[in-house]
Amino acid sequence: MNVPASAPHPIIPRPRRETSNPNATPFTLSESSRIVAASDATSVAEFLAGALRPLTGLSLPVVEAADAAPHDIVLALSTASATDNPEAYSLTADATGVRISATASVGLFYGAQTLRQLFPVAQEGSSPEAAEWVVEATTIEDAPRFAYRGAMLDVVRHFFGVDEVKRFIDNIAFIKINHLHLHLTDDQGWRIHIESWPKLTSVGAANEVGGGAGGFYTRDDYAEIVRHAASRFITVVPEIDIPGHTNAALVSYPELAPEGIDLEPYTGTKVGFSTLAISNERVYDFLTDVFREVSEMTPGPFVHIGGDESLSTTEEDFLRFVPRATRIAASHGKTVIGWHEIGRSEELTPGTIGQYWDLTTPRGAAGERAQSFVKQGGSLIMSPGDTAYLDIKYDENTVLGLVWPGKPTSIEESYSWDPAAVIPGVDDDGILGVEAPLWTESVTTSAEIDYMVFPRLLSIAEIGWSPRRSADDMADSWVEYSKRLAAFAPRMTALGIQFNPAAGVAWPGA
Ligand code: TNX
């Protein structure tokens, strides 16, 4: 098998290559250690210092210096060649120091995140003076398998404020997730302020599942989320879900609804009952304004138009709507993403990306929808509902969560699948990456987010980053991974992540 029996360091996601040298003198972080970085790398150096100072009690000054000393950590940007992946990095640690090099800041950032995981875990969270900050001599060469590694947070079914989202960003950045998809609009609420249609938030944001007060992001709030995400090399992907999942928009502006529909705020969990009025030209004015404002507020390359479960839109209307909606959403230079249902259209704006959310064993139609994106010059984000969904129960005893795929999703099931083995004929070339969505019908607090997301998001992070495993290697790779995950647990605890120590892993101290 290709999977090493036991990786030298329990790093998640597993690096492409690590060669440790237990006989060589290790690296030691000490009172004299500095983080040495040229001016183009100081922001990553400050990030790393900020992570290590509270843990170690060391001062770790960030300096620009030509002569690095043996206890220093050096961050070095090298010149890019055309083929270099900006996310790739190399890291060496030994008695001469730690050196992280990459062709772009993002690569240095991932090297820094890996270095955090090389320090001993046992001491994390304990008193700094007691610890010896030693890293066994090692060399790591690392680069991701997929360019897109995402997590989705549904801030509609239950609203989460800016600080909760920033905390989520910090936690997912630790495992090299690089996209945060925010599900911003749905039947229960509209969560982002749109200046040209202000009632979306003055009327449409006031509810959530279960009758709570809801909420929304002002333009400044959203800018703060985008800025914080960017500081962790995470791109925000805003989703405006249309033409279904629109009850909150329709309650705010009844002119957008089909005639003769009863419009009431909604706080339940049913799906598929709402639709925009597809033949009404006002709807396209609305979409033009909304996607213009959302595109202005979003520096990243993507906007997501939803398109799932539009069960109250006729097929004819859906097929008229989707090409026009993708054109409008793309018109500000963005690449459009939609759930796989929009692949029913053969007139997508070229390059539109499909997000596949059916099961790992496709039931036919959904697989064809998914192939349709690749045929139209796009690619796929893989989010199978029975492996990548973070809102599905872990087992029958999980209080939170849903079981619509027909069964729960254990940690092992979240780990033991391959994105290139789901849709016939679609392999790595047609796959942009993976994403794990957290729908929040049953999730109301940051502690509950942690419980559903961790540790299963670690599985998705590793599937998105680490080299492909063959079907024959799956069982062995799970055995190896589950040991690494157990070793990673105290790290989550030290970061304040209230993960679920679910069955199937020999958790330390259990
Ligand atoms: C289906 S998955 C939905 C959401 C629900 C979710 C619950 C998808 C694109 N749509 O509206 O929240 O199931 O797991």
Residues whose N, C-alpha, C, O or C-beta is under 5 A from the ligand:
A	BS01	TNX	V271 D308 W339 W357 W439
